[in-house]
Amino acid sequence: MTPRITAIDHLVLTVSDVAETVDFYVAVLGMAPVWSSGAAGERRAALRFGGQMIELHASEAPVPPHARHPGTGCIDLCLLTEAPMSHWLEHLDDLGVPVESGPDRREGANGPVASLSIRDPDGNLVEIAARL
């Protein structure tokens, strides 16, 4: 029998400014910052939400092992929420974060979602989706 993957534990974003990225994901998306020390004593950053985590690697010093061609602004994320899109639109407007698209009805991994998209400081597309 072939073993199967059951979930994503974490993913890594390569970013141009770790502090700015932490500030954005904490203020805009409500994630919790996690700071730790690496094997060489360097300060590492991550963002925790639900049962998942996004690790942040600075573009000038990606942490090995890493993608063959790590770079900034090259990922599209879709993050789930239980809050209505109207709450997100108000929150984003209050923070001055422009909505790139949506809210629209789309097909998610487990069925239809209502979603809107924004950009993080590196230009990554961040989709915020609520299951319908």
N, C-alpha and C positions, 0 to 999 in steps of 0.2 A: 504494500500500500504506500502511496506517495504521501509524505507529510504535507500538511497544509498550514498556511499562515492564517492567523485568526484576527489580528488587529495591528494597528500602527502604535508603537510605543512612543517614538519621537522621530522628528526629522530635523535636518540642519539647514539653516539659512545662512548664506554667506552675505555679510552686510558691510557697508562702507563705514558706518559709525554705530558701534554697539550700544552706546549710551542713548543715542537718539532713537534707535530701534526699540530698545527697552521702554523708553518713555512713551513712544507711540502705541505699542501693543498693550501697555498697562493702562494708559489714559483712554484710548479709543476702544479697545476690545476687552478691557477688564481682566487681562491675564495677570498672573502673579509672577514677579521676577524671582529667579533663583540664582544665587551667586555661589560659586564653588572655586576650589583651587585645582588646577590641573597637576599632572605628574611633575612638571618642571616648576611648579609654584605659581604659574600664571593665573590670573583671575579669569574665570569663565562665566559666561552668562547664559541663561536659558529662560524660557517663559513657560509656565505651567498653566494648564486649563483642563478641567475635567480630569480624565485619566491619561492625558497626553502631555507632551512637552515639545517645544521647539528650542533646539540648541542654536546659539548664535556664534558664528565664527567670523572674525574680522577678515576682510578681503585681503589685507596685506600679510596676514599670518594664519591661514587656515590650519586647523588642527588635524594632523594625520591620524588615521587614514581618512582621506576625503575623496570627493568626486574627482574624476580625472581632470575636469575643467571647471573648478569652482568659480562662480561669478555672482555679481550682484544683479538684482532685478530680473531674474530669469525663471521665476517660479509663479505658478498660479495656485492659490490655496482656496479651498472651500471649507469654511468653518460653520458648524451647526449652532443654532441658538434656539431657545424656547420663547424668546421675546418677540412680539409682533414687529413687523417691518416698520410700522408707524412709530414705534418707540425708537428704533434705530435711526430712522430719518430725523427725528427730533434731536437725538443725542449727537449725531454727526453734524447737524446744522449748528447746534450749540458750540461745538468744538471747531467749527469752520473747516471740517473735512469734506471735500467735494465727493459726491456720489458719481462714479463713472458710468454706471448703468443700473437700471432697475428702480424699484422692485419689479421683477419679472417671474413668471412661472417657468421652471426648468425641471429637468429630470435629474434627481440625485441618485446616489448609489442604492438607496432603499426606497425609491419612489419619488413622487413629485415634491418639489420644494418651491417656496417663494424666496427669491434672493435678490440682493443688491451687491454691487461691487465698488470697492474703493482701492486706492493705491497706498502702499506703505512708503516710508521715506526713500527706499531704493527703487521704487517703481514696480515692486511685485504686485500682482493683482490679488486682492483679498476679497473673496466672495463670502458674504454672510448669508446663511440660508436657514430657513425654518421649514421643517417638514409640514406638508399639508395633509 
